[in-house]
Amino acid sequence: MALNLPLLNTLLILLSLSTTITTSLPSPSPVTSHQGSPPYLWPLPAEFTSGEETLSVDPSLSLTVAGNGGGSPILRAAFDRYMGMIFKHAYNRASSLLTRIRFLSMVEYDITSLKIIVHSDSEELQLGVDESYTLMVSKKNELSIVAAATIEANTVYGALRGLETFSQLCAFDYLTKSVQIYKAPWFIQDTPRFQYRGLLIDTSRHFLPVDVIKQITESMSYAKLNVLHWHIVDEQSFPFETPTYPNLWKGAYSRWERYTVEDASEIVRFAKMRGINVMAELDVPGHAESWGTGYPDLWPSPSCREPLDVTKNFTFDVISGILADMRKIFPFEFFHLGGDEVNTDCWKNTTHVKEWLHGRNFTSKDAYKYFVLRAQQIAISKNWTPVNWEETFSSFGKDLDPRTVVQNWLVSDICQKAVAKGFRCIFSNQGYWYLDHLDVPWDEVYNTEPLNGIHDPSQQKLVIGGEVCMWERMWSTREAVSKGNITLTALPRLHYFRCLLNNRGVPAAPVDNWYARRPPSGPGSCYAQ
């Protein structure tokens, strides 16, 4: 799982891999596309139809709500956010209503209202929450006296996904200085292919300020990602406040590079407002040297600082205390316990550990298993489902708790093997979806298929999704994103989405770079880089 990324070059995780394809493409008109190719929507909706009309959108677009969940503050806040993005050229939108009234006889907009229907009033956000939605956009006609767009969803989180799609349909026209929707009327029925669509950040190796984590989270919502995997601590630093064991964050790089309980709670709140779960990770028993800065007894010896001391109940008391504190902050049902890259050599060379192993007739591998399984039971006792990196499955899969979610990163066929044994799996193959592999071209990332080699439908369902740099591959159907020449069907949309991110303040790097996340090689249109 070793992932050493400076700031993840942040947010470009959403789409900033390089490509060897140098096809010259004309700058596209917003939301239109080359004949026969999909529209510039990212990710591509499950089903949609469009027309040939161009509709104008009122800068004082009003929100009307219906359904049991229509009054959700999550929905109201999202509407306000998206109106700021859609109408960012309307510099005084607050006064636009008066302007509209004054010049009503001169200007008539095609779309004056956005109606959002949310059927459920539940705001619980867990794995598998219904994110489906229907979006309809058409001008006023004899059947409707109100020019409106309509989003209908079962949950507020489906409505959020519909708002993102609606925002991508809206484009500012510099000639008319108005927001327009092209290719109308639109009818979109959409639902994600996978439940879990994640992005990992690592705040141990490189501390990320809270505002940066928020920027990353905001950007995730643009691509309809829904799980922020927060790798909080590692051997390099322990920046997290743990009230039960307050000396742990003495392992932070400095007293200024820390997260308080309130910081973490705010990140979780901010993410929920965007339909994103936060999965915390506490990597044990390896990757934990920083713990001993505050509590040296966690080290087997001064010269053996990781893996953590497997012989002491104190070690597991600390794990239990950390998880108890974190459970008050992180409501998501998954908790990541790591378990990767555990080198047990120094256990065998530390006298009291060696004696402990001998007394139980354990090998060091047995002790590794003992540690992981005991940590799993602690997490389960806190009402969490444990997630572990693939080494735990490869080493002692038959002994893992059957509720375990296996996260692949190292071996390409781990998900195949895990689901065959009845485990759920998250696909994160490092050869394609690890952000520090900057030389992987965009089309290899895009074409990577989490279900390759898995043919049994019941086993396919056990692959709950993927993580890191997968963009839309976790949302759109396999058939929709794989058909035809992706240089024509996907690359233009990827160019357009990169420019959309730039316009929203995300410094996404050019798609066509030979080496990912570099600045443009020279002058040129955003839509052709």
C-alpha positions in Angstrom: 0.0 0.0 0.0 3.0 2.3 0.1 1.9 5.5 -1.4 4.2 8.5 -1.1 2.5 11.4 -2.8 3.3 15.1 -2.2 -0.1 16.6 -1.7 -1.4 14.1 -4.2 -0.8 17.0 -6.5 -4.2 17.3 -5.2 -7.3 16.8 -6.9 -5.8 15.9 -10.2 -6.5 12.6 -9.0 -9.8 13.1 -10.6 -8.4 13.1 -14.1 -4.8 14.3 -14.5 -3.0 11.3 -16.0 -0.9 11.6 -19.1 -1.6 10.2 -22.6 0.5 9.2 -25.5 -2.4 10.1 -27.8 -1.7 13.3 -29.7 -4.9 13.5 -31.8 -5.6 17.2 -32.5 -9.2 18.0 -31.5 -11.1 21.3 -32.2 -12.3 23.2 -29.2 -15.7 21.8 -28.4 -18.9 23.8 -27.8 -20.1 23.2 -24.3 -22.1 20.1 -23.8 -22.3 19.4 -27.6 -20.2 16.7 -29.1 -18.9 15.3 -32.4 -21.6 13.7 -34.4 -22.4 10.2 -33.1 -20.3 10.6 -29.9 -21.7 11.1 -26.3 -22.2 14.6 -24.9 -19.6 16.3 -22.7 -21.0 14.9 -19.4 -18.7 13.3 -16.9 -19.4 10.6 -15.8 -21.6 9.5 -18.6 -25.2 8.9 -17.4 -26.7 5.5 -17.6 -29.5 6.5 -20.0 -30.2 9.8 -21.7 -31.9 11.4 -24.7 -31.3 14.9 -26.0 -32.6 17.1 -28.8 -31.4 20.0 -30.9 -32.7 23.1 -29.0 -30.7 25.7 -27.1 -32.4 27.0 -23.9 -31.5 30.1 -21.9 -31.4 29.8 -18.1 -32.6 32.6 -15.8 -29.8 34.0 -13.6 -32.4 34.2 -10.8 -33.3 30.6 -11.2 -35.6 29.7 -8.4 -35.7 26.4 -6.4 -39.0 24.6 -5.7 -38.9 21.4 -3.7 -41.3 18.6 -3.1 -41.4 15.2 -1.4 -40.6 14.2 2.2 -37.0 15.2 1.7 -37.4 18.4 -0.2 -36.8 20.5 2.9 -33.3 19.0 3.5 -30.7 21.6 4.5 -28.2 19.5 2.5 -30.3 20.1 -0.6 -30.6 23.9 0.0 -26.9 24.3 0.6 -26.1 22.3 -2.6 -28.5 24.4 -4.7 -26.7 27.6 -3.5 -23.3 26.1 -4.2 -24.2 25.1 -7.7 -25.9 28.4 -8.5 -22.6 30.0 -7.6 -20.8 27.8 -10.1 -23.3 28.0 -12.9 -23.8 31.8 -12.6 -20.3 32.8 -11.7 -20.4 35.4 -14.4 -23.5 36.9 -12.9 -21.6 39.1 -10.5 -24.5 40.4 -8.7 -27.0 37.6 -8.8 -28.8 38.8 -5.7 -30.1 41.9 -7.5 -30.8 39.9 -10.7 -34.4 39.4 -9.6 -35.1 43.1 -9.6 -33.3 43.4 -12.9 -35.5 40.6 -14.3 -38.7 42.3 -13.1 -37.6 45.6 -14.6 -36.8 44.1 -18.0 -39.3 41.3 -18.0 -40.9 42.6 -21.2 -37.4 42.6 -22.9 -36.0 39.2 -21.7 -37.8 35.9 -21.4 -35.8 32.9 -20.3 -36.6 29.3 -21.2 -35.7 27.9 -17.8 -36.8 29.9 -14.8 -37.2 27.3 -12.1 -35.5 24.1 -10.9 -37.8 21.7 -9.2 -36.3 19.0 -7.0 -38.4 16.1 -5.7 -36.8 14.0 -2.9 -39.0 11.2 -1.7 -37.2 10.1 1.5 -36.5 12.4 4.4 -33.6 10.2 5.6 -30.2 11.8 5.5 -28.3 8.7 6.6 -25.2 8.2 4.4 -23.9 4.7 4.2 -22.6 2.2 1.6 -25.3 1.5 -0.9 -27.4 4.6 -0.3 -29.6 5.3 -3.3 -27.8 7.8 -5.6 -30.1 7.4 -8.6 -31.9 10.3 -10.1 -34.0 11.5 -13.0 -33.3 14.8 -14.7 -35.6 16.5 -17.2 -35.0 19.8 -18.9 -37.4 21.3 -21.5 -38.8 24.7 -22.3 -42.3 25.9 -21.5 -44.9 24.4 -23.8 -48.7 23.9 -23.9 -48.4 21.3 -21.2 -46.4 23.4 -18.8 -46.8 27.1 -17.9 -43.5 27.1 -16.0 -40.2 26.8 -17.8 -38.4 24.4 -15.5 -35.9 21.7 -15.1 -36.8 18.8 -12.8 -34.7 16.5 -10.7 -36.4 13.6 -9.0 -34.6 11.2 -6.6 -35.3 8.8 -3.8 -32.7 10.4 -1.5 -31.1 13.8 -1.1 -27.8 12.2 -2.2 -29.4 11.2 -5.5 -30.5 14.8 -5.9 -26.9 15.9 -5.3 -25.8 13.8 -8.2 -28.6 15.2 -10.3 -27.5 18.7 -9.5 -24.0 18.0 -10.6 -25.3 16.7 -14.0 -27.5 19.8 -14.3 -24.6 22.1 -13.7 -22.6 20.3 -16.4 -25.4 20.9 -18.9 -25.3 24.7 -18.2 -22.7 26.7 -20.0 -22.0 30.4 -20.2 -22.3 31.9 -23.7 -19.9 34.8 -24.0 -21.7 36.4 -26.9 -25.1 36.6 -25.2 -23.6 36.8 -21.7 -26.1 34.2 -20.6 -26.2 30.7 -19.3 -27.5 28.2 -21.9 -28.3 24.5 -22.1 -27.5 23.0 -25.5 -29.0 19.9 -27.1 -32.3 20.2 -25.2 -34.7 18.8 -24.3 -32.9 16.4 -22.0 -34.2 13.3 -20.3 -31.6 11.5 -18.1 -32.1 8.5 -15.9 -28.9 7.8 -14.0 -27.6 5.4 -11.3 -24.0 4.4 -10.4 -22.5 1.1 -11.4 -20.6 0.6 -8.2 -21.6 1.5 -4.6 -18.0 2.4 -3.6 -16.1 5.0 -5.6 -13.2 6.1 -3.5 -10.2 8.3 -3.3 -7.3 7.9 -0.9 -5.4 10.7 0.8 -2.3 10.2 3.0 -1.9 12.8 5.7 0.9 11.0 7.5 3.6 11.3 4.9 2.5 14.7 3.8 0.3 16.8 6.1 -2.7 18.3 4.3 -4.4 21.3 5.9 -8.1 21.0 6.5 -8.9 23.5 3.8 -7.0 21.4 1.3 -8.8 18.2 2.4 -12.1 20.2 1.8 -10.9 21.2 -1.7 -10.2 17.6 -2.5 -13.6 16.5 -1.2 -15.4 19.2 -3.1 -13.6 18.1 -6.3 -14.6 14.5 -5.7 -18.3 15.5 -5.8 -17.8 16.8 -9.4 -16.9 13.3 -10.5 -19.5 11.7 -8.3 -17.0 9.9 -6.1 -18.5 9.0 -2.8 -15.8 7.7 -0.3 -12.8 9.7 1.0 -10.4 7.1 2.3 -8.4 9.0 4.9 -5.0 7.3 5.6 -4.5 9.4 8.7 -1.4 8.0 10.4 1.6 6.0 9.4 5.2 5.4 10.5 6.2 8.9 9.5 3.8 10.9 11.7 0.7 10.6 13.9 -1.1 13.9 13.4 -4.5 12.9 14.9 -5.9 13.9 18.3 -6.8 10.9 20.4 -8.3 12.0 23.8 -8.1 8.6 25.3 -4.3 8.4 24.6 -3.4 12.1 24.3 0.4 11.6 23.9 -0.1 9.8 20.5 0.0 13.0 18.5 3.4 13.8 19.9 4.3 11.7 16.9 3.2 14.5 14.6 5.8 16.3 12.5 5.2 19.5 14.5 2.6 20.9 16.8 1.2 22.9 13.8 0.7 19.8 11.7 -2.1 18.1 13.6 -5.9 17.4 13.4 -8.1 18.1 16.4 -11.2 16.1 17.0 -13.1 19.2 15.9 -11.1 19.3 12.6 -12.0 15.7 11.8 -15.6 16.2 12.7 -15.8 19.2 10.4 -14.2 17.2 7.5 -16.8 14.5 8.0 -19.6 17.1 8.1 -18.3 18.9 5.0 -18.1 15.6 3.1 -21.6 14.5 4.1 -23.0 17.7 2.7 -21.6 16.5 -0.6 -22.8 12.9 -0.3 -19.3 11.6 0.5 -18.5 9.1 3.3 -15.1 9.4 5.1 -13.4 6.0 5.8 -10.6 6.4 8.4 -7.6 4.1 8.3 -5.4 3.0 11.2 -2.7 0.9 9.6 -1.6 -2.0 12.0 0.6 -3.7 13.0 3.1 -2.2 10.5 3.4 1.4 9.4 3.1 2.5 13.0 6.5 3.6 14.2 5.2 7.1 15.0 2.9 5.7 17.7 5.9 5.1 20.0 7.0 8.7 20.1 4.2 9.3 22.6 4.1 5.8 24.1 7.5 4.0 23.7 6.1 0.8 25.3 4.3 0.2 21.9 7.7 -0.4 20.4 9.0 -4.0 20.9 12.4 -2.3 21.6 14.2 1.0 20.8 15.8 -0.8 17.8 12.5 -2.5 16.8 9.9 0.2 16.3 7.5 -1.6 14.1 5.5 -3.8 13.8 3.8 -2.8 17.1 4.5 -5.0 20.1 2.2 -8.0 19.6 2.9 -9.4 23.1 1.4 -6.6 25.2 -2.3 -6.1 26.1 -1.4 -2.4 26.2 -1.0 -2.4 22.5 -4.5 -3.6 21.9 -5.8 -1.3 24.7 -4.4 1.7 22.7 -6.0 0.4 19.5 -9.3 0.0 21.2 -9.0 3.5 22.7 -8.2 5.1 19.3 -11.1 3.3 17.7 -13.5 4.3 20.5 -12.5 7.9 20.0 -12.7 7.7 16.2 -16.1 6.0 16.3 -17.5 9.2 17.8 -16.3 11.1 14.7 -16.6 8.7 11.7 -20.2 7.3 11.2 -19.3 5.3 8.0 -19.7 1.6 8.5 -16.3 0.7 7.1 -13.0 1.2 9.1 -9.7 0.4 7.4 -7.2 -1.5 9.6 -4.4 -1.6 7.0 -2.3 -4.8 7.6 0.0 -4.4 4.6 3.8 -4.6 4.2 4.4 -6.2 7.7 8.0 -7.1 8.1 8.2 -9.3 11.2 12.0 -9.8 11.2 12.7 -7.6 14.3 10.0 -9.5 16.2 12.1 -12.6 15.8 15.2 -10.7 17.0 13.6 -9.1 20.1 14.1 -11.3 23.2 10.7 -10.9 24.9 8.8 -11.2 21.6 10.8 -14.2 20.7 10.0 -15.9 24.0 6.3 -15.0 23.6 6.3 -16.6 20.2 8.0 -19.7 21.5 5.6 -20.0 24.5 2.6 -20.1 22.0 4.4 -22.2 19.4 3.9 -19.3 17.0 5.8 -18.4 13.9 6.1 -14.7 13.2 3.5 -15.2 10.5 1.2 -16.7 13.2 1.8 -13.6 15.3 1.0 -11.3 12.3 -2.3 -13.2 11.9 -3.0 -13.0 15.6 -2.5 -9.2 15.6 -4.7 -8.6 12.6 -7.6 -10.9 13.8 -7.5 -9.3 17.3 -7.6 -5.8 15.8 -10.5 -6.9 13.6 -12.5 -8.0 16.6 -11.9 -4.7 18.3 -13.3 -2.8 15.2 -16.3 -5.2 15.0 -17.0 -4.5 18.7 -17.3 -0.8 17.8 -19.9 -1.7 15.1 -17.5 -1.3 12.2 -16.9 -3.5 9.2 -13.2 -4.1 8.9 -11.3 -3.3 5.7 -7.8 -4.7 5.2 -5.2 -4.5 2.5 -4.7 -7.6 0.4 -1.7 -9.1 2.2 -3.9 -10.2 5.0 -6.0 -12.2 2.6 -3.0 -13.6 0.8 -1.4 -14.7 4.1 -4.3 -16.1 6.0 -7.5 -15.4 4.1 -9.4 -18.4 5.5 -9.0 -17.0 9.0 -10.2 -13.5 8.3 -13.6 -12.5 9.7 -16.1 -13.2 6.9 -17.3 -9.6 7.1 -13.9 -8.4 6.0 -13.6 -6.2 2.9 -10.3 -7.0 1.0 -8.7 -4.0 -0.7 -6.5 -4.9 -3.6 -3.5 -2.9 -4.5 -0.6 -5.2 -5.3 -1.6 -8.3 -7.3 -3.9 -8.0 -10.2 -6.2 -11.0 -9.5 -6.7 -10.5 -5.8 -10.3 -9.5 -6.2 -11.0 -12.6 -8.3 -9.6 -14.8 -5.5 -11.3 -12.8 -2.7 -14.8 -12.9 -4.1 -14.4 -16.6 -5.0 -14.0 -17.1 -1.2 -17.0 -15.0 -0.4 -15.3 -11.8 0.6 -16.2 -8.3 -0.7 -13.4 -6.5 -2.5 -12.3 -3.0 -3.4 -10.2 -2.7 -6.6 -7.2 -0.4 -6.5 -4.6 -2.1 -8.6 -1.4 -0.1 -8.3 -0.4 -0.7 -11.9 -3.2 1.6 -13.1 -4.9 3.4 -10.3 -2.0 4.5 -8.1 -1.4 8.2 -8.4 2.4 8.0 -8.1 2.5 5.9 -11.3 2.7 9.0 -13.4 3.8 7.3 -16.6 0.6 5.4 -17.0 -1.3 6.9 -20.0 -4.9 7.9 -19.5 -6.4 5.3 -21.7 -4.8 2.4 -19.7 -6.3 3.9 -16.6 -9.7 4.3 -18.3 -9.7 0.9 -19.8 -8.9 -1.0 -16.6 -11.9 -3.1 -15.6 -12.4 -4.2 -12.0 -14.5 -7.3 -13.0 -12.0 -8.8 -15.4 -11.8 -12.5 -14.8 -14.9 -12.6 -12.7 -17.8 -14.2 -14.6 -20.2 -15.4 -11.9 -22.8 -12.6 -11.4 -23.0 -13.4 -7.6 -19.2 -12.9 -7.3 -19.3 -9.8 -9.5 -21.6 -8.2 -6.9 -19.0 -8.7 -4.2 -16.7 -6.2 -6.0 -18.2 -3.2 -4.4 -16.2 -0.7 -6.3 -12.7 0.9 -6.7 -10.5 3.5 -5.4 -7.9 6.2 -6.3 -7.7 7.5 -9.8 -10.6 5.9 -11.7 -12.8 8.9 -12.6 -16.0 7.7 -14.1 -15.2 4.1 -14.3 -17.0 3.4 -11.1 -20.2 5.2 -12.1 -21.0 4.6 -15.8 -21.9 1.2 -17.1 -19.2 -0.9 -18.6 -20.9 -1.0 -22.0 -21.4 2.8 -22.2 -17.8 3.7 -21.5 -16.1 0.9 -23.3 -17.8 0.9 -26.7 -16.2 2.4 -29.8 -13.0 4.2 -30.1 -12.4 5.9 -26.7 -10.2 8.5 -28.4 -13.4 9.8 -29.9 -16.0 8.8 -27.3 -14.1 9.4 -24.0 -11.1 11.7 -24.7 -13.1 14.7 -25.8 -15.3 14.4 -22.7 -12.2 14.1 -20.5 -10.7 17.2 -22.1 -14.0 19.0 -21.3 -14.1 17.7 -17.8 -10.6 18.8 -17.1 -11.5 22.4 -18.3 -14.6 22.3 -16.1 -12.5 21.5 -13.1 -10.1 24.4 -14.0 -13.1 26.7 -14.2 -14.2 25.6 -10.8 -10.8 26.4 -9.3 -9.3 22.9 -9.4 -5.8 22.9 -11.0 -6.2 19.8 -13.1 -3.3 19.2 -15.3 -3.5 18.6 -19.1 -4.8 15.2 -20.2 -2.3 14.9 -23.1 0.9 15.2 -21.0 3.4 12.5 -21.6 4.0 12.6 -17.8 1.1 13.2 -15.6 0.3 16.3 -13.6 2.8 18.5 -15.4 1.9 22.0 -16.6 1.0 22.5 -20.3 3.9 22.0 -22.7 3.1 25.3 -24.5 0.3 27.6 -25.5 -3.1 26.2 -26.5 -6.7 25.8 -25.7 -7.7 24.1 -22.5 -10.0 21.8 -24.6 -7.1 20.5 -26.7 -4.4 19.8 -24.0 
